[in-house]
Amino acid sequence: MKILLGGIPLGCDNIGDEAILACVVRMLKESLPDVELTVATADTETAQLLHVEVVPPYGFAGAGMDGFAETAQRHDAYVWCGATGLSDYPHIALDLLELAQNIGIPTFVWGVGMDDELNPVFFRVSGKRRMLLHCLGLVSWYEKRLRARLSRRITSILPRCAGVWLRDPQSAEMLASMGFRDSQVAADSAILLSSTPSKSRDVTHPPTLGLCISTQRQVADLEGVRGLIDAVRSDGGRILGIPMNPKTDRELLQMLSVDCITGTTPEAVADAAASCDVVLSSRLHLLILAANVGTPILGIARGSKLANWLANFNRTVEGSVFDCDWKETTDHVLDAFRNRGNWDTVRSEAYARLTARFEKARKEFVRKLKEVCHAG
């Protein structure tokens, strides 16, 4: 059985996406021992790292769609395999699914999430066009039209998939509001990276905050972040930067005078998170990898996806990248240094639910893969 994985910008300096990919590859190899996997990625080192074939990241990182149909034809199925693509990059992923469907290749959507806000780059009018539409009082009308166009594409293409699994119930509800109600719920594939609390935390070290501030929809109040950093250090704690984009996030954290880890793999991130007493992040997958290894988490929202993840632990976000009370967040960090509360119990219960949901979805996904591939 030959499966092509893609639909998100893999190999583009996003450790969260690479964590998803590594876990999907692992899941498929364990579930289908004879499987041959091909990954559409900009990082050719993925071939050696994950023991897969690689092809260009069709639709992303400057790669067009040319060659995708020929590549898809050499496979038994095409799988769009994660991230927040339904709201971030829906046009590209939907185009790839449609291309595969039009040449008779079975298609699947696995573990994809959906933010409550569609990517403003594509779904909010800006620049001169916005000025003109504003003068005509048509901004809202135009943006609703963009959303309606996406809804039509979704309801045209997703029903032709052999299966659609989303990473949380909130994403399924969001997709249903756009007209597609036949999705099932799994969990984020990155929970497979490690779901065993680590013992590597050295209690002889100063209390440590793992920190990632994303350059995507960057925090508006960087002075508030600096205040948090100063307060943690004044309290005797230390800050460990864990950039989920090893280039842009690292630059921002270093500008804030935060020392960063040197590792750029999901495993390095998980190890760093395990050494911390609490992790604060505006990147979802740092929170997932930290929770995997048992570290308490705090989130700064840049959309609904962090809130959706934290809801598994009966927690809410500290605020958003646009509006956050950094003094209150600082108090929460310092309190977490001294008191884990019921975190370990809540985490254990949450992972029991997530793992059960994921395993049920995995079995159905694998069953359908076998069914459609053997039929072909």
RODO-2510 file (C-alpha; in nm, 4 decimals, decimal comma):
residues 376
     n   res          X          Y          Z
     1     m     0,0000     0,0000     0,0000
     2     k     0,1406     0,3376    -0,1057
     3     i     0,0198     0,6533     0,0699
     4     l     0,1003     1,0161    -0,0091
     5     l     0,0959     1,2599     0,2849
     6     g     0,0655     1,6357     0,2435
     7     g    -0,1732     1,9281     0,2471
     8     i     0,0201     2,1433     0,4980
     9     p     0,3491     2,3362     0,4610
    10     l     0,5835     2,0651     0,5827
    11     g     0,9554     2,1319     0,6050
    12     c     0,8961     2,5049     0,6533
    13     d     1,0436     2,5685     1,0008
    14     n     0,7385     2,4758     1,2049
    15     i     0,8296     2,2176     1,4687
    16     g     0,4626     2,1582     1,5460
    17     d     0,3935     2,0480     1,1889
    18     e     0,6960     1,8193     1,1990
    19     a     0,5695     1,6648     1,5232
    20     i     0,2364     1,5919     1,3553
    21     l     0,4115     1,4361     1,0561
    22     a     0,6415     1,2177     1,2673
    23     c     0,3459     1,0844     1,4618
    24     v     0,1315     1,0182     1,1536
    25     v     0,4203     0,8307     0,9925
    26     r     0,4724     0,6274     1,3091
    27     m     0,1002     0,5522     1,3390
    28     l     0,0710     0,4330     0,9791
    29     k     0,3848     0,2195     0,9931
    30     e     0,2694     0,0519     1,3130
    31     s    -0,0837    -0,0011     1,1815
    32     l     0,0142    -0,1037     0,8270
    33     p     0,3497    -0,2867     0,8329
    34     d     0,3669    -0,3097     0,4524
    35     v     0,2911     0,0594     0,3936
    36     e     0,5134     0,2753     0,1708
    37     l     0,4925     0,6437     0,2593
    38     t     0,5713     0,9523     0,0550
    39     v     0,5757     1,2980     0,2154
    40     a     0,5279     1,6296     0,0336
    41     t     0,7820     1,8488     0,2141
    42     a     1,0370     2,1234     0,1587
    43     d     1,2860     1,9409     0,3833
    44     t     1,4646     1,6637     0,1937
    45     e     1,6237     1,5424     0,5209
    46     t     1,2787     1,4101     0,6151
    47     a     1,3505     1,1104     0,3918
    48     q     1,6364     0,9885     0,6103
    49     l     1,4861     1,1067     0,9382
    50     l     1,1529     0,9247     0,8987
    51     h     1,2523     0,6608     0,6392
    52     v     1,0056     0,7810     0,3785
    53     e     1,0165     0,9017     0,0213
    54     v     0,9857     1,2774    -0,0314
    55     v     0,8411     1,4940    -0,3077
    56     p     0,8037     1,8746    -0,3366
    57     p     0,5602     2,0496    -0,0969
    58     y     0,2969     2,1001    -0,3647
    59     g     0,1260     2,4363    -0,3183
    60     f     0,3658     2,5551    -0,0460
    61     a     0,7146     2,7068    -0,0111
    62     g     0,7181     2,8249    -0,3717
    63     a     0,6247     2,4849    -0,5140
    64     g     0,3302     2,4881    -0,7511
    65     m     0,0835     2,2139    -0,8288
    66     d     0,2753     2,0898    -1,1340
    67     g     0,3607     1,7251    -1,0932
    68     f     0,1131     1,6571    -0,8142
    69     a    -0,1285     1,4574    -1,0292
    70     e     0,1532     1,2379    -1,1605
    71     t     0,2809     1,1825    -0,8067
    72     a    -0,0656     1,1053    -0,6717
    73     q    -0,1245     0,8491    -0,9473
    74     r     0,1659     0,6437    -0,8150
    75     h    -0,0119     0,6040    -0,4817
    76     d    -0,3155     0,4224    -0,3479
    77     a    -0,4385     0,7124    -0,1328
    78     y    -0,3735     1,0788    -0,0589
    79     v    -0,3970     1,1997     0,3023
    80     w    -0,4128     1,5606     0,4183
    81     c    -0,2606     1,4965     0,7567
    82     g    -0,2988     1,7718     1,0111
    83     a    -0,2458     2,1249     1,1427
    84     t    -0,5055     2,4012     1,1168
    85     g    -0,5268     2,3846     0,7403
    86     l    -0,9036     2,4103     0,7110
    87     s    -0,8862     2,7678     0,8370
    88     d    -0,5239     2,8620     0,7564
    89     y    -0,4613     2,7221     0,4059
    90     p    -0,7923     2,5785     0,2891
    91     h    -0,7594     2,6707    -0,0783
    92     i    -0,4341     2,4813    -0,1303
    93     a    -0,5357     2,1688     0,0585
    94     l    -0,8794     2,1576    -0,1018
    95     d    -0,7249     2,2022    -0,4470
    96     l    -0,4888     1,9098    -0,3788
    97     l    -0,7740     1,6904    -0,2586
    98     e    -0,9789     1,7771    -0,5675
    99     l    -0,6894     1,7063    -0,8024
   100     a    -0,6433     1,3632    -0,6475
   101     q    -1,0161     1,2921    -0,6564
   102     n    -1,0436     1,3912    -1,0206
   103     i    -0,7893     1,1255    -1,1205
   104     g    -0,9575     0,8611    -0,9064
   105     i    -0,7239     0,8547    -0,6045
   106     p    -0,9015     0,7954    -0,2697
   107     t    -0,8576     1,0932    -0,0379
   108     f    -0,8628     1,1303     0,3391
   109     v    -0,8417     1,4147     0,5907
   110     w    -0,6733     1,3130     0,9149
   111     g    -0,6301     1,5109     1,2370
   112     v    -0,6925     1,8529     1,0845
   113     g    -0,8041     2,1397     1,3079
   114     m    -1,0031     2,4520     1,2429
   115     d    -0,9725     2,7901     1,4125
   116     d    -1,2801     2,9985     1,4782
   117     e    -1,1164     3,2707     1,2681
   118     l    -1,0272     3,2075     0,9065
   119     n    -0,6811     3,3208     0,7975
   120     p    -0,7051     3,7009     0,7663
   121     v    -0,4548     3,6940     0,4790
   122     f    -0,7163     3,5208     0,2645
   123     f    -1,0477     3,6077     0,4253
   124     r    -1,0124     3,9711     0,5269
   125     v    -0,9946     4,2367     0,2630
   126     s    -0,7062     4,4812     0,3016
   127     g    -0,5148     4,7596     0,1318
   128     k    -0,6663     4,9692    -0,1446
   129     r    -0,9467     4,7205    -0,2000
   130     r    -1,0530     4,7575     0,1637
   131     m    -1,0467     5,1369     0,1342
   132     l    -1,2683     5,1236    -0,1721
   133     l    -1,5110     4,8705    -0,0251
   134     h    -1,5220     5,0676     0,2997
   135     c    -1,6266     5,3771     0,1093
   136     l    -1,9042     5,1740    -0,0508
   137     g    -2,0045     5,0104     0,2776
   138     l    -1,9307     4,6671     0,1323
   139     v    -1,6459     4,5310     0,3474
   140     s    -1,8689     4,2956     0,5457
   141     w    -2,0537     4,1834     0,2334
   142     y    -1,7276     4,1046     0,0520
   143     e    -1,5763     3,9093     0,3432
   144     k    -1,8974     3,7079     0,3828
   145     r    -1,8753     3,6316     0,0129
   146     l    -1,5211     3,4962     0,0585
   147     r    -1,6408     3,2738     0,3417
   148     a    -1,9408     3,1546     0,1406
   149     r    -1,7112     3,0641    -0,1480
   150     l    -1,5001     2,8530     0,0889
   151     s    -1,8143     2,6846     0,2230
   152     r    -1,9124     2,5870    -0,1301
   153     r    -1,5690     2,4376    -0,1908
   154     i    -1,5820     2,2469     0,1373
   155     t    -1,9256     2,1014     0,0667
   156     s    -1,8170     2,0089    -0,2841
   157     i    -1,4850     1,8386    -0,2033
   158     l    -1,4967     1,6932     0,1488
   159     p    -1,8017     1,4683     0,0843
   160     r    -1,5923     1,2967    -0,1837
   161     c    -1,3284     1,1977     0,0725
   162     a    -1,3250     0,8404     0,2021
   163     g    -1,3039     0,9775     0,5551
   164     v    -1,2615     1,3068     0,7424
   165     w    -1,1302     1,3123     1,1013
   166     l    -1,0730     1,6376     1,2871
   167     r    -0,8583     1,6897     1,5947
   168     d    -1,1225     1,8220     1,8334
   169     p    -1,5012     1,8606     1,8655
   170     q    -1,4779     2,2384     1,8267
   171     s    -1,3224     2,1985     1,4814
   172     a    -1,6020     1,9600     1,3842
   173     e    -1,8597     2,2155     1,4975
   174     m    -1,6851     2,4897     1,3011
   175     l    -1,6799     2,2755     0,9887
   176     a    -2,0472     2,1870     1,0379
   177     s    -2,1286     2,5587     1,0471
   178     m    -1,9779     2,5772     0,6977
   179     g    -2,1990     2,2989     0,5679
   180     f    -2,0032     1,9744     0,6171
   181     r    -2,1462     1,7626     0,8999
   182     d    -1,9982     1,4202     0,8284
   183     s    -1,6612     1,4586     1,0002
   184     q    -1,5489     1,2443     1,2917
   185     v    -1,3315     1,3485     1,5851
   186     a    -0,9878     1,2066     1,6634
   187     a    -0,7204     1,4052     1,8478
   188     d    -0,4045     1,5880     1,7488
   189     s    -0,1578     1,3277     1,6234
   190     a     0,1227     1,4938     1,8221
   191     i    -0,0089     1,3342     2,1431
   192     l     0,1642     1,0177     2,0201
   193     l     0,5102     1,1720     2,0463
   194     s     0,5188     1,0971     2,4171
   195     s     0,2342     1,0666     2,6612
   196     t     0,4390     0,9566     2,9612
   197     p     0,5283     1,2220     3,2191
   198     s     0,9043     1,2751     3,2231
   199     k     1,1225     1,2379     3,5296
   200     s     1,3962     1,4675     3,3948
   201     r     1,2994     1,7756     3,5967
   202     d     1,5909     1,8572     3,8315
   203     v     1,4449     2,0027     4,1504
   204     t     1,7848     2,1419     4,2480
   205     h     1,7651     2,3918     3,9606
   206     p     1,5847     2,7271     3,9886
   207     p     1,2141     2,7148     3,8959
   208     t     1,1957     2,7383     3,5179
   209     l     0,9455     2,8884     3,2764
   210     g     0,9510     2,7494     2,9233
   211     l     0,8472     3,0329     2,6923
   212     c     0,7511     3,0654     2,3268
   213     i     0,6105     3,3828     2,1764
   214     s     0,5165     3,3313     1,8136
   215     t     0,5992     3,5774     1,5402
   216     q     0,2742     3,4801     1,3698
   217     r     0,0118     3,7226     1,4980
   218     q     0,2762     3,8507     1,7349
   219     v     0,1927     3,9639     2,0867
   220     a     0,0936     4,3302     2,0754
   221     d     0,2297     4,4179     2,4208
   222     l     0,5931     4,3091     2,4172
   223     e     0,6583     4,5352     2,7148
   224     g     0,4154     4,3180     2,9084
   225     v     0,6207     4,0125     2,8107
   226     r     0,9383     4,1876     2,9254
   227     g     0,7683     4,2631     3,2558
   228     l     0,6851     3,8942     3,3014
   229     i     1,0443     3,7946     3,2235
   230     d     1,1850     4,0472     3,4703
   231     a     0,9400     3,9372     3,7428
   232     v     1,0280     3,5694     3,7018
   233     r     1,3987     3,6459     3,7255
   234     s     1,3481     3,8743     4,0243
   235     d     1,1670     3,5874     4,1966
   236     g     1,4687     3,3624     4,1484
   237     g     1,3362     3,1781     3,8455
   238     r     1,4817     3,1376     3,4995
   239     i     1,3395     3,1617     3,1480
   240     l     1,4086     2,8980     2,8850
   241     g     1,3151     2,9938     2,5311
   242     i     1,1608     2,7083     2,3321
   243     p     1,1101     2,8463     1,9792
   244     m     0,8650     2,6432     1,7733
   245     n     0,9882     2,8215     1,4626
   246     p     1,3639     2,7814     1,5048
   247     k     1,4285     3,0953     1,3019
   248     t     1,1679     3,3653     1,3567
   249     d     1,0548     3,2685     1,7078
   250     r     1,4179     3,2386     1,8147
   251     e     1,4953     3,5885     1,6873
   252     l     1,2048     3,7340     1,8842
   253     l     1,2936     3,5504     2,2051
   254     q     1,6558     3,6549     2,1778
   255     m     1,5441     4,0136     2,1261
   256     l     1,3648     3,9735     2,4602
   257     s     1,6999     3,8587     2,6125
   258     v     1,5845     3,4985     2,6538
   259     d     1,8309     3,2124     2,6076
   260     c     1,6899     2,9476     2,3743
   261     i     1,7373     2,5751     2,3309
   262     t     1,9540     2,4770     2,0363
   263     g     1,7523     2,1710     1,9321
   264     t     1,5085     2,2016     1,6448
   265     t     1,3277     1,8666     1,6588
   266     p     1,0004     1,7751     1,8324
   267     e     1,2000     1,5475     2,0629
   268     a     1,4288     1,8360     2,1639
   269     v     1,1251     2,0503     2,2384
   270     a     0,9687     1,7754     2,4504
   271     d     1,2928     1,7292     2,6447
   272     a     1,3169     2,1036     2,7077
   273     a     0,9545     2,1225     2,8195
   274     a     1,0134     1,8328     3,0580
   275     s     1,2865     2,0339     3,2316
   276     c     1,0452     2,3207     3,3044
   277     d     0,8048     2,3781     3,5927
   278     v     0,5516     2,5457     3,3647
   279     v     0,5312     2,6322     2,9951
   280     l     0,3718     2,9494     2,8557
   281     s     0,3185     2,9639     2,4806
   282     s     0,1235     3,1229     2,1997
   283     r     0,2114     2,8167     1,9856
   284     l    -0,0276     2,5254     2,0209
   285     h     0,2155     2,2416     1,9704
   286     l     0,4528     2,3526     2,2425
   287     l     0,1574     2,3199     2,4792
   288     i     0,0797     1,9729     2,3411
   289     l     0,4390     1,8506     2,3677
   290     a     0,4687     1,9971     2,7183
   291     a     0,1470     1,8323     2,8346
   292     n     0,2686     1,5050     2,6804
   293     v     0,5596     1,4987     2,9260
   294     g     0,3536     1,6167     3,2225
   295     t     0,4517     1,9837     3,2442
   296     p     0,1759     2,2306     3,3448
   297     i     0,0778     2,4659     3,0619
   298     l    -0,0483     2,8217     3,0146
   299     g    -0,1569     2,9596     2,6782
   300     i    -0,1795     3,2948     2,5005
   301     a    -0,4452     3,2651     2,2312
   302     r    -0,4029     3,3674     1,8710
   303     g    -0,7253     3,1985     1,7689
   304     s    -0,9438     2,9293     1,9233
   305     k    -0,7072     2,6348     1,8866
   306     l    -0,5160     2,6996     2,2115
   307     a    -0,8420     2,7450     2,4009
   308     n    -0,9691     2,4179     2,2540
   309     w    -0,6599     2,2320     2,3745
   310     l    -0,6626     2,3867     2,7216
   311     a    -1,0301     2,2969     2,7600
   312     n    -0,9194     1,9331     2,7821
   313     f    -0,7620     2,0244     3,1171
   314     n    -1,0420     2,2508     3,2402
   315     r    -0,8205     2,5530     3,1776
   316     t    -0,8667     2,8728     2,9819
   317     v    -0,6196     3,0916     2,7979
   318     e    -0,4455     3,3750     2,9798
   319     g    -0,5652     3,6175     2,7173
   320     s    -0,4951     3,6761     2,3520
   321     v    -0,1971     3,8111     2,1628
   322     f    -0,4013     4,1288     2,1247
   323     d    -0,5287     4,1619     2,4804
   324     c    -0,3547     4,0012     2,7780
   325     d    -0,3186     4,1072     3,1403
   326     w     0,0507     4,0310     3,1731
   327     k     0,0591     4,1100     3,5442
   328     e    -0,2079     3,8471     3,6069
   329     t    -0,0283     3,6018     3,3777
   330     t     0,2920     3,6631     3,5737
   331     d     0,1062     3,5815     3,8948
   332     h    -0,0149     3,2562     3,7390
   333     v     0,3389     3,1607     3,6349
   334     l     0,4804     3,2291     3,9809
   335     d     0,1953     3,0382     4,1416
   336     a     0,2636     2,7423     3,9117
   337     f     0,6250     2,7418     4,0300
   338     r     0,5069     2,6779     4,3840
   339     n     0,1902     2,4753     4,3394
   340     r     0,0937     2,2173     4,0748
   341     g    -0,2526     2,1921     4,2257
   342     n    -0,4528     1,9098     4,0684
   343     w    -0,2635     1,9279     3,7377
   344     d    -0,1344     1,5690     3,7444
   345     t    -0,4816     1,4241     3,8035
   346     v    -0,6498     1,6452     3,5453
   347     r    -0,3771     1,5706     3,2909
   348     s    -0,4044     1,1950     3,3448
   349     e    -0,7816     1,2042     3,2992
   350     a    -0,7545     1,4230     2,9883
   351     y    -0,5017     1,1947     2,8206
   352     a    -0,7138     0,8910     2,8963
   353     r    -1,0019     1,0564     2,7073
   354     l    -0,7827     1,1841     2,4237
   355     t    -0,6050     0,8521     2,3761
   356     a    -0,9305     0,6575     2,3706
   357     r    -1,0784     0,8960     2,1136
   358     f    -0,7635     0,8838     1,9032
   359     e    -0,7435     0,5047     1,9122
   360     k    -1,1055     0,4631     1,8058
   361     a    -1,0502     0,7023     1,5143
   362     r    -0,7197     0,5374     1,4188
   363     k    -0,8825     0,1949     1,3887
   364     e    -1,1569     0,3317     1,1640
   365     f    -0,9063     0,5282     0,9553
   366     v    -0,6880     0,2215     0,9012
   367     r    -0,9919     0,0064     0,8218
   368     k    -1,1056     0,2514     0,5548
   369     l    -0,7541     0,2819     0,4112
   370     k    -0,7388    -0,0949     0,3690
   371     e    -1,0900    -0,1035     0,2261
   372     v    -1,0444     0,1603    -0,0438
   373     c    -0,6870     0,0685    -0,1327
   374     h    -0,7645    -0,3009    -0,1762
   375     a    -1,0748    -0,2122    -0,3737
   376     g    -0,8578    -0,0087    -0,6088
***
